[in-house]
Structure formats: structure tokens, C-alpha cells
């Protein structure tokens, strides 16, 4: 069990991650059920993007996409995977915004939707990605991601759908012999998906940023989170119950060609 101090630190990290996160959804699906995924607000050389997994958005036009932003006030918390009926987190309405341009890299399974930051003021904060951004090694941190699980949506009518974002924590796992034939450690990080023990699937976490607190920051009397982006969640290795993350270094490769 975490101590009170660890719990408070975790909640501060979640608050910070929420500000850089949005849900990504579309109601224009063949099944009639909305597609759900997540995205991260990224600034690259003075330009602003919502970055997600390419497979989340590749079947949809920009005009078909809607976004779920951080709800106002203090974040309400609930362990989505421990209940068949998600709650008590209040639902948030999905909204349309006008992306400027879409860039994709199917090889890395990344998509970047360029946006005007003025259209998202007060709803999404952008993490500054730099040419030298990289994962601190060795990565021994617990990672945090925010997603909008598929079973958290509520349809209000033919033109309105709400979602409940939830936080997910998991340890970064070393890519040993068990995964070396499936996963390239230069391109990917693995994160445990604990809700699998409760029979849950990670639908709605694809495209989410995976974050951790900078371990090089020295403790001070007033602790505040200093987030580092590890990468973007792109795949799920179901047999092993682990999430595959495209490393931030590969994100830099992607953005350097935009």
C-alpha cells in the first residue's frame, strides 16, 4: 500500500498528466459504438499537435474526430477496472476542434494532428518536445497514462457522447529474452497492464502518453511533479498483459521529418 505521501505525489502527477491528455473519439463507426483512444498535447519547434496512435485515427477523416478534454476542477478518481459500471467520475462531453494538418508514420504507428493552440486554451497544455528528448536510463519508474476506456462512454443523443477519463499506472518492464523477438528496445518500452487481472482490456488507452516523474530532480520542501514523456502507447501484448509504448526518441525522429 502506498504511504500518504506517495498517494499525494501520485495524485499530483495524475493532475499534471491530465493537462497534457485528451481523449480521441469518433461516432462514425460501422458498429455504431464510438471509437475511443487518447492523445497527448505536444509542442515541437513552435508548432502544436495532438499526438496519438495512427491506428486510432487512420479510418476517420479529421472532421469525423472529436476530443475529450480534462474536466474542470479537481480530478475525480475511481479505479475503472474494479467495477462493471464505471464511476463515480463525471462524464465529459466530446467536442469537435479543427485540426490544421495531419501527419502520420505507420511504421511507428504515430499520428500528429496539428492544431491552433488558441482553440484549446484552458483545455490542453502542450509538452515541449526537444530534439534531445529521451528516456532516462535505466527506466525504473512507474508510468502513468490517462485513457478513455471504451466502456466508459454514455450516449446523450444522436449528436452527443460523453466519456469518463481514467488514470492508469504500471511499472516499466525490462525487455528481456521473453519479448526480444517481438519488441525492439530501441523503439519501444513495455508497461504492465494490471487491470488485465480483472479481465479488462486496454481499449481507449491507445495513443495515450506514458509519463513519469524526473528521477534526477532533488527533493525539496514543496514537491511538484516534473513530467517526462516516455512515449505513446500503441499496442497491447495480450498474452503477456503488457502495453507497448513507442519511445519518445522515435517521436523525435517522426517530428524531425515534419
C-alpha positions as CSV (number, residue, x, y, z in Angstrom):
1,X,0.0,0.0,0.0
2,X,1.3,3.5,-0.8
3,X,2.0,5.9,2.0
4,X,0.0,9.1,2.3
5,X,3.0,11.0,0.9
6,X,3.2,8.6,-2.1
7,X,-0.5,8.8,-2.7
8,X,-0.4,12.6,-2.6
9,X,2.5,12.6,-5.1
10,X,0.7,10.2,-7.4
11,X,-2.4,12.4,-7.4
12,X,-0.3,15.5,-8.3
13,X,1.3,13.5,-11.2
14,X,-2.2,12.5,-12.4
15,X,-3.3,16.1,-12.3
16,X,-0.3,17.1,-14.4
17,X,-0.7,14.2,-16.9
18,X,-4.4,15.1,-17.3
19,X,-3.5,18.6,-18.5
20,X,-1.4,17.1,-21.3
21,X,-4.0,14.5,-22.3
22,X,-7.2,14.3,-24.3
23,X,-9.5,11.6,-25.4
24,X,-9.8,10.9,-29.2
25,X,-13.1,9.5,-30.5
26,X,-15.4,9.2,-33.5
27,X,-19.0,8.2,-33.7
28,X,-18.8,7.4,-37.4
29,X,-18.1,3.7,-36.9
30,X,-19.7,0.6,-38.6
31,X,-20.7,-0.8,-35.3
32,X,-22.5,2.3,-34.2
33,X,-20.4,2.4,-31.0
34,X,-17.9,5.2,-30.7
35,X,-14.2,4.6,-31.3
36,X,-12.1,5.6,-28.3
37,X,-8.5,6.4,-27.9
38,X,-6.3,9.1,-26.4
39,X,-3.8,11.7,-27.4
40,X,-1.0,13.9,-25.9
41,X,-0.6,17.6,-26.4
42,X,2.9,18.2,-27.9
43,X,4.8,21.3,-28.9
44,X,7.5,20.9,-31.4
45,X,9.6,23.9,-32.6
46,X,6.8,26.4,-32.0
47,X,4.1,24.2,-33.6
48,X,1.3,22.4,-31.7
49,X,0.0,18.9,-32.1
50,X,-2.3,16.3,-30.6
51,X,-0.3,13.1,-31.0
52,X,-2.0,9.7,-30.9
53,X,-1.5,6.2,-32.3
54,X,-2.1,6.1,-36.1
55,X,-4.4,3.1,-35.9
56,X,-6.8,5.1,-33.7
57,X,-7.5,7.7,-36.4
58,X,-6.5,6.2,-39.7
59,X,-10.0,5.2,-40.6
60,X,-11.5,8.6,-39.9
61,X,-11.4,12.0,-41.6
62,X,-10.4,15.0,-39.4
63,X,-14.0,16.2,-39.5
64,X,-15.1,12.9,-38.0
65,X,-12.9,13.2,-34.9
66,X,-14.0,14.5,-31.6
67,X,-11.9,15.1,-28.4
68,X,-12.4,14.8,-24.7
69,X,-10.5,17.3,-22.6
70,X,-9.7,17.5,-18.9
71,X,-12.8,18.2,-16.9
72,X,-12.7,21.5,-14.8
73,X,-11.8,21.5,-11.2
74,X,-10.1,18.8,-9.2
75,X,-9.9,15.4,-10.9
76,X,-12.4,12.8,-9.5
77,X,-10.8,9.4,-9.1
78,X,-12.0,5.9,-9.5
79,X,-10.5,2.6,-10.4
80,X,-12.3,1.9,-13.6
81,X,-11.2,-1.8,-13.8
82,X,-12.6,-2.7,-10.4
83,X,-16.2,-2.1,-11.3
84,X,-18.5,-3.3,-14.1
85,X,-20.2,0.1,-14.0
86,X,-17.5,2.9,-14.2
87,X,-17.9,5.7,-11.7
88,X,-18.2,8.0,-9.8
89,X,-16.2,10.1,-12.2
90,X,-18.4,12.6,-14.0
91,X,-18.6,12.2,-17.8
92,X,-17.1,14.8,-20.1
93,X,-18.7,15.8,-23.4
94,X,-16.7,15.0,-26.6
95,X,-16.0,18.2,-28.7
96,X,-15.0,18.9,-32.2
97,X,-11.9,21.0,-33.0
98,X,-10.5,21.9,-36.4
99,X,-7.1,20.2,-37.0
100,X,-4.9,22.1,-39.4
101,X,-2.9,19.2,-40.9
102,X,-2.5,15.5,-40.2
103,X,1.0,13.8,-40.3
104,X,1.4,10.0,-39.9
105,X,4.1,7.4,-39.6
106,X,2.5,4.0,-39.9
107,X,5.9,2.3,-39.1
108,X,5.9,3.8,-35.7
109,X,2.1,3.8,-35.5
110,X,2.1,7.5,-34.8
111,X,-0.2,10.3,-36.0
112,X,0.2,14.0,-35.2
113,X,-2.8,16.4,-35.7
114,X,-1.5,19.9,-35.9
115,X,-3.8,22.4,-34.1
116,X,-4.1,26.0,-33.3
117,X,-3.3,26.4,-29.6
118,X,-5.7,29.3,-29.2
119,X,-8.6,26.9,-30.0
120,X,-7.6,24.7,-27.0
121,X,-6.6,27.4,-24.4
122,X,-7.5,26.3,-20.9
123,X,-8.3,22.7,-22.1
124,X,-5.0,21.2,-23.1
125,X,-1.4,22.0,-22.3
126,X,1.4,21.2,-24.7
127,X,4.6,19.3,-23.6
128,X,7.7,20.8,-25.2
129,X,9.4,18.0,-27.2
130,X,13.0,18.8,-28.0
131,X,15.5,17.3,-30.4
132,X,17.4,15.8,-27.5
133,X,14.3,14.4,-25.7
134,X,15.0,10.9,-24.5
135,X,14.0,8.4,-21.8
136,X,16.2,8.5,-18.7
137,X,18.2,5.2,-18.4
138,X,17.7,2.9,-16.7
139,X,14.0,3.5,-16.6
140,X,12.9,2.1,-13.2
141,X,9.9,4.3,-12.7
142,X,6.2,3.6,-12.6
143,X,4.5,5.1,-15.6
144,X,1.2,7.0,-15.6
145,X,-1.2,7.3,-18.5
146,X,-4.7,8.7,-18.9
147,X,-7.2,7.0,-21.2
148,X,-10.9,6.9,-22.0
149,X,-12.0,3.3,-21.7
150,X,-14.5,2.0,-24.3
151,X,-16.9,1.0,-21.6
152,X,-16.9,4.5,-20.0
153,X,-19.0,6.3,-22.7
154,X,-22.5,7.4,-22.4
155,X,-24.7,8.5,-25.3
156,X,-26.8,11.6,-24.6
157,X,-28.4,11.7,-28.0
158,X,-27.7,11.3,-31.7
159,X,-25.2,14.1,-31.7
160,X,-23.6,14.0,-28.2
161,X,-21.5,11.4,-26.4
162,X,-19.7,11.7,-23.1
163,X,-16.7,9.8,-21.7
164,X,-15.0,9.3,-18.4
165,X,-11.2,9.6,-18.5
166,X,-9.3,7.3,-16.1
167,X,-5.7,7.1,-14.9
168,X,-3.6,4.0,-15.3
169,X,-0.4,3.2,-13.5
170,X,2.1,0.4,-14.4
171,X,5.7,-0.4,-13.9
172,X,8.1,-0.1,-16.8
173,X,9.3,-3.6,-17.6
174,X,12.7,-4.6,-18.9
175,X,12.7,-6.1,-22.4
176,X,14.4,-9.4,-21.7
177,X,14.5,-12.6,-23.6
178,X,10.8,-13.1,-23.1
179,X,10.0,-10.2,-25.6
180,X,13.2,-9.7,-27.5
181,X,11.8,-11.3,-30.7
182,X,8.6,-9.1,-30.6
183,X,9.9,-5.8,-29.3
184,X,12.8,-3.6,-30.3
185,X,14.2,-2.0,-27.2
186,X,15.5,1.0,-29.2
187,X,12.0,1.8,-30.4
188,X,9.7,0.5,-27.6
189,X,9.1,0.4,-23.8
190,X,6.9,-2.1,-22.1
191,X,4.4,-1.2,-19.4
192,X,2.5,-3.7,-17.3
193,X,-1.3,-3.6,-17.6
194,X,-2.6,-4.6,-14.1
195,X,-6.3,-4.3,-15.0
196,X,-5.9,-7.5,-17.1
197,X,-6.1,-9.4,-13.8
198,X,-9.7,-8.2,-13.5
199,X,-10.5,-9.2,-17.1
200,X,-10.2,-5.7,-18.6
201,X,-8.9,-4.7,-22.0
202,X,-7.0,-1.5,-22.7
203,X,-9.4,-0.2,-25.4
204,X,-9.3,3.6,-25.0
205,X,-5.6,3.8,-23.9
206,X,-4.1,3.5,-27.4
207,X,-2.5,6.8,-28.3
208,X,-2.1,7.9,-24.6
209,X,1.2,9.4,-23.5
210,X,3.1,7.4,-20.9
211,X,4.7,9.7,-18.3
212,X,7.0,9.6,-15.3
213,X,8.4,12.0,-12.8
214,X,12.0,13.1,-13.5
215,X,14.1,11.0,-11.1
216,X,17.0,13.4,-11.3
217,X,15.1,16.2,-9.5
218,X,16.3,16.6,-5.9
219,X,13.6,16.6,-3.2
220,X,12.5,20.0,-1.9
221,X,10.2,21.3,0.9
222,X,7.5,21.9,-1.7
223,X,7.2,18.9,-4.0
224,X,5.8,19.4,-7.5
225,X,5.8,16.9,-10.4
226,X,8.3,17.3,-13.2
227,X,6.9,15.2,-16.0
228,X,9.0,13.4,-18.6
229,X,7.2,11.8,-21.6
230,X,8.4,8.2,-22.1
231,X,6.4,7.8,-25.3
232,X,3.0,6.9,-26.8
233,X,1.0,3.7,-26.1
234,X,0.5,2.0,-29.4
235,X,-0.1,-1.8,-28.9
236,X,-1.1,-4.4,-26.4
237,X,0.6,-7.8,-26.0
238,X,-2.4,-9.6,-24.7
239,X,-0.7,-12.9,-23.7
240,X,1.7,-11.1,-21.5
241,X,-0.7,-8.3,-20.4
242,X,1.7,-5.5,-21.2
243,X,1.3,-2.3,-23.2
244,X,3.8,-1.4,-25.9
245,X,5.0,2.2,-26.0
246,X,6.7,3.9,-28.9
247,X,9.7,5.6,-27.3
248,X,10.0,9.4,-27.2
249,X,13.2,9.1,-29.2
250,X,11.2,7.7,-32.1
251,X,8.7,10.5,-31.7
252,X,11.6,12.9,-32.2
253,X,12.6,11.0,-35.4
254,X,9.0,11.4,-36.6
255,X,8.7,15.1,-35.9
256,X,12.1,15.9,-37.3
257,X,10.7,14.9,-40.7
258,X,7.6,17.0,-40.5
